């Protein structure tokens, strides 16, 4: 139930009452209307305004959408709804390419809503939104302000993680190192400290900063002896040692895993990922031995499948084709109860050949090996499509098409590219597939396998679809240039 009444006292007094009672209000010139709403009624009104704002966003009419969110803030200025409205306004400005307005709104967020319970979380998340737009400076300022204003906050370690991530994104190794040390020193008491340190260690490894990653793992091992996750701290340290080229140290620590954690619930899982790290860093023979030893321990079938795929990928790198085919056959015959897993790992085996083909192209392919490797990837992926037609996905189809095009089989490549854009038009590489259809038709003409008129008609149609269906993609300018040239011919 709601009530409406008119009052004649000053607006300042009214706002004081509002702050105390949390009422919704609507003010116009000299008259003030006070509407006392239940929580449910207030929520309905707010959601109605949010819905209207979203309609303006979709038009798009960003200024009007912002005005709708301002209505919420005027109605309940000190509420969580008002904080949420300001958050949405900032995101809208960023999405609409208005960074200056976004920064002004960000300052308003800090000035007006920093006492709200959800403020720290929302401000932290906005840091990522600025990072996505390339504004690392603003993101860093958000994170540093939060650290200063809310020392000891439960999100402290996560905020420090974001600082490290921003410096990593900038390539600022010196400040990465400083921020890592600060995290190890000042955030040990954060409730999710261990998780955040593990996450940071992974990102440091991805960037090749193995020494820093090793230091973070060592700090966990020192600070949390006997912790249930200790086996994973050591596993990640082994990865860092391999990245540093310290094979002997890594081997010794693998022995520690066997000696100390043989009865740990994650023993088999950790060993499988340790073998993966050896494979990733090129220790293929050792990785095969580790996978096989683990397989012989009879782990659960998920780990067995991971071992079979790992052995196959190692043998791909070693050029041992009979062993690769043996592993593939075993995968298809032994894991009929996990066909989605089979699909995932068969893609991975084909991907290993694909990566080798790319590596050969990068070095100039003096021995003409890329065609061979692309052909082997094609064989693996085509078999997957034949064996499990109900389980193939966009990745298979796209990279199969790419590999066919690389080997000069443009007709088949067109068929798979077309299948991709028809079935998965929102796939992240669909724009490229549409562009490559046109490119393949041009190559068919250049190689004398299709007459010029037919090929041009098909190419024009394909390039036009790039413009019509993928207007924001990197291929649009190429498509426009190609079409203009064809019109002149």
Order of alpha helices (4+ residues) and beta strands (2+ residues): beta-alpha-beta-beta-alpha-alpha-alpha-alpha-alpha-alpha-alpha-alpha-alpha-alpha-alpha-alpha-alpha-alpha-alpha-alpha-alpha-alpha-alpha-alpha-alpha-alpha-alpha
